[in-house]
Amino acid sequence: MGSDAPRPALTVDVVVERLAALDERIDSVSRAREQPITVTAVTKGFAADVIRVAADAGFSAVGENYAQELLGKVDTLDALGERRPTVEFIGRLQSNKVRQLVDVVDLWASVDRPSLVAEIAKRAPGARILVQVNSTGEDGKGGCALGDTAALVERAREAGLDVAGLMTVGPTGEPPEAARPGFEAVRRLVDELGLEVCSMGMSGDIEVAVAAGSTNVRVGTALFGSRA
Ligand SMILES: *Cc1c(COP(=O)(O)O)cnc(C)c1O
């Protein structure tokens, strides 16, 4: 303790530079980039001002995981006016939190069970969602089982939700390569179900995700540094 020098404030220039490096990583594996790959700036675990930095660096979407933390960033979002990014909720979500979040969340990206479908359909009719798939089979990880995905997508459609696609997270504590089979399985499901968005890949496994056909990577540390 006592040896931590204060970290220099994160600047827009630094984030723009890191985004260029990220684009190179994406380009190194995506064939002709038939479909553009979007990048969600994952601002969870960082100070509210990092949302402003992300917006100034050109990001139009941010990802947040925790209801209370996100609610604490509403003023920062509002202050951005026209540059306000859309907000993607990517974390584990308790149904009783949905009501508090309806005015701030634009994309519910971690929908993984019928009760959550019902609650979002009730509080935010027609909302845009991604169904989260547990593609690794790990216990305690968010996401519905691969084999339950088609039924949950169907259920969400019947409830009037706008199912844009699927989202998944690679295995925890494994080398990036270990994510490949799960990512490929989720990509196949996206195609079979006629969906548009295939959200997979984070700072550590972007290359594997893009090579498997991701259309959206969610990146925090590679843009903003490590979390406190
Ligand atoms: C934290 C998180 C990310 C971003 O992870 P980084 O390693 O910081 O890039 C992406 N997706 C989900 C679901 C997350 O929880």
The ligand as an SDF file (V2000), in Angstrom:
LIG
                    3D

 15 15  0  0  0  0  0  0  0  0999 V2000
  -17.0750   -7.0590  -18.3990 C   0  0  0  0  0  0  0  0  0  0  0  0
  -17.7350   -7.6310  -19.5930 C   0  0  0  0  0  0  0  0  0  0  0  0
  -17.2240   -7.3890  -20.8800 C   0  0  0  0  0  0  0  0  0  0  0  0
  -15.9390   -6.6260  -21.1430 C   0  0  0  0  0  0  0  0  0  0  0  0
  -14.8520   -7.3110  -20.6130 O   0  0  0  0  0  0  0  0  0  0  0  0
  -13.3490   -6.7310  -20.8060 P   0  0  0  0  0  0  0  0  0  0  0  0
  -12.5120   -7.8940  -20.4520 O   0  0  0  0  0  0  0  0  0  0  0  0
  -13.2260   -5.5890  -19.8720 O   0  0  0  0  0  0  0  0  0  0  0  0
  -13.1990   -6.3210  -22.2160 O   0  0  0  0  0  0  0  0  0  0  0  0
  -17.9340   -7.8920  -21.9590 C   0  0  0  0  0  0  0  0  0  0  0  0
  -19.0730   -8.6030  -21.7920 N   0  0  0  0  0  0  0  0  0  0  0  0
  -19.5710   -8.8600  -20.5790 C   0  0  0  0  0  0  0  0  0  0  0  0
  -20.8400   -9.6480  -20.4720 C   0  0  0  0  0  0  0  0  0  0  0  0
  -18.9290   -8.4020  -19.4410 C   0  0  0  0  0  0  0  0  0  0  0  0
  -19.4240   -8.6950  -18.2340 O   0  0  0  0  0  0  0  0  0  0  0  0
  1  2  1  0
  2  3  1  0
  2 14  2  0
  3  4  1  0
  3 10  2  0
  4  5  1  0
  5  6  1  0
  6  7  2  0
  6  8  1  0
  6  9  1  0
 10 11  1  0
 11 12  2  0
 12 13  1  0
 12 14  1  0
 14 15  1  0
M  END
$$$$
